[in-house]
Amino acid sequence: GSCYAVSNDCYHWTRPDLGEVEYNGSKKNNIRANYPEGGIFEDPSAPSEERYKAMGAGSGWYDPDTWEKLDKEEANKRWDAMHYEGLDYHGPKVVLRGWLVGWTSPDRFHGWKKIEEPLADYSVNGGIVAGYDKANATYYAYMQPQGFAPEDKGIGTGIQETEIVRRANGISRTKDFRHWPAPKLTMYPDAQDDLDIAFYAHNYFPYPGRTDLHAMLTPIFHHTTGQMDVQIAFSRDGLVWYRPERRPIVTVGP
């Protein structure tokens, strides 16, 4: 679940007893109840009851022929059979289907409500960072492209988002928080990167006091070792990104 902590300086943190969730026989802890599973941001354009919003990923295992939702036991059985038997397997299959989930709250602490309908009917992954762009009166969200063509296309006919095989970085923008187009590719592992890396999240933040400089802490997952470190990227407009030093600024400790 989600836990709550407070700080006056971002270095020293206190975990208050909230009394909301029982854990190990006690409610004396800082675990939140009915809390969104995603990053939270303030929406100055919204009515007071939806002043704060959050976005996250929903998913489930399905039969690709009937779209019947499968329980975990049946899904695992099919998944193992498909992988261990390979081309020799001809039984029922399973696929992971995903969608985008949204929440709203008047004060970002109480009264969180899950929006009933998905914000988008395509697969998404964790590490979503969303916000409201006052200058353009639009919502934005950095998330992973998942093989779906974006509405915001380039000049030509190439749609590289549909060919992504490694986790990468994309951005989606919308005027309507309850309807999000598939993200446009913005940053991806390329020929200068090791073959085993993937971008696992998109920790975006505007540079303090500037409107023409943006930054992003990108967790780099190394498939060969199973370890993760963090690189930093910069952008002038939030769309075109570059990594000036392709080395970790947050390294793996002992």
TAFENDA-V368635 format. One record per pair of residues at least 12 apart in sequence whose ideal C-beta (glycine too) atoms are under 8 Angstrom apart, sorted by the first residue. I is the first residue (numbers start at 0). J is the second residue. If there is no record, write none. Layout:
I,J
I,J
This chain:
0,20
0,30
0,31
0,34
1,30
1,31
1,34
1,35
1,36
2,14
2,28
2,29
2,30
2,31
3,15
3,17
3,29
3,30
3,31
3,108
4,29
14,28
14,29
15,29
16,28
16,29
17,29
17,30
17,31
19,31
19,32
20,32
33,111
34,111
35,53
35,55
35,102
35,104
35,111
35,113
36,53
36,55
36,56
36,100
37,53
37,54
37,55
37,56
37,100
37,102
37,127
37,129
38,53
38,54
38,55
38,127
38,128
38,129
39,51
39,52
39,53
39,107
40,52
40,53
40,129
40,130
40,131
41,107
41,131
42,131
42,138
42,176
43,131
43,133
44,131
44,136
45,103
45,176
47,105
48,103
48,105
48,110
49,103
49,104
49,105
50,104
50,105
50,106
50,107
51,103
51,104
51,105
51,106
51,107
52,101
52,102
52,103
52,104
52,129
52,176
53,101
53,102
53,103
53,104
53,111
53,129
54,99
54,100
54,101
54,102
54,118
54,127
54,129
54,140
55,99
55,100
55,101
55,102
55,125
55,127
56,97
56,98
56,99
56,100
56,122
56,123
56,124
56,125
56,127
57,97
57,98
57,99
57,100
57,117
58,95
58,96
58,97
58,98
58,122
59,95
59,96
60,73
60,74
60,78
60,93
60,94
60,95
60,96
61,93
61,94
61,95
61,96
62,91
62,92
62,93
62,94
63,92
63,93
63,94
64,91
64,92
69,93
73,93
74,93
77,90
77,91
77,92
77,93
78,93
81,93
95,122
96,122
97,121
97,122
97,123
97,124
97,145
98,117
98,118
98,119
98,120
98,121
98,122
98,123
99,117
99,118
99,119
99,121
99,123
99,179
100,113
100,114
100,117
100,118
101,113
101,114
101,118
101,176
101,177
102,114
114,177
116,177
118,176
118,177
118,178
118,179
119,178
119,179
119,180
119,181
121,145
121,147
121,181
122,145
122,146
122,147
123,142
123,143
123,145
124,142
124,143
124,145
124,166
125,199
125,200
126,142
126,143
126,199
126,200
126,201
126,202
126,218
127,140
127,141
127,142
127,201
128,140
128,141
128,200
128,201
128,202
128,203
129,141
130,203
132,172
134,210
136,174
137,172
137,173
137,174
138,172
138,173
138,174
138,176
138,179
139,170
139,171
139,172
139,237
140,170
140,171
140,172
140,179
140,182
141,168
141,169
141,170
141,182
141,185
141,201
141,203
141,215
142,169
142,170
142,171
142,182
142,201
143,166
143,167
143,168
143,169
143,182
143,198
143,201
144,160
144,163
144,167
144,169
144,181
144,182
144,183
144,184
145,163
145,181
146,160
146,161
146,162
146,163
147,160
147,161
147,181
148,160
148,161
148,181
149,169
149,171
149,180
149,181
149,182
149,183
149,184
150,180
150,181
151,172
151,180
151,183
159,184
160,181
160,182
160,183
160,184
163,184
163,187
165,187
165,188
165,196
165,197
165,198
166,197
166,198
166,199
166,220
167,184
167,186
167,187
167,188
167,197
167,198
168,184
168,185
168,186
168,187
168,198
168,201
168,215
168,217
168,240
169,182
169,183
169,184
169,185
170,182
170,183
170,185
170,237
170,238
171,183
183,238
185,238
185,239
185,240
186,198
186,215
186,217
186,232
186,240
186,242
191,245
192,245
193,221
195,221
195,222
195,223
196,219
196,220
196,221
196,222
197,219
197,220
197,222
198,217
198,218
198,219
198,220
199,217
199,218
199,219
199,220
199,227
200,217
200,218
201,215
201,217
202,215
202,216
202,217
202,218
203,215
203,237
204,216
211,235
211,236
212,233
212,234
212,235
213,233
213,234
213,235
213,236
213,237
214,231
214,232
214,233
214,234
215,231
215,232
215,233
215,234
215,240
216,229
216,230
216,231
216,248
216,249
217,229
217,230
217,231
217,232
217,242
219,247
226,251
227,251
228,247
228,249
228,250
228,251
229,247
229,248
229,249
230,242
230,244
230,245
230,246
230,247
230,248
231,243
231,244
231,248
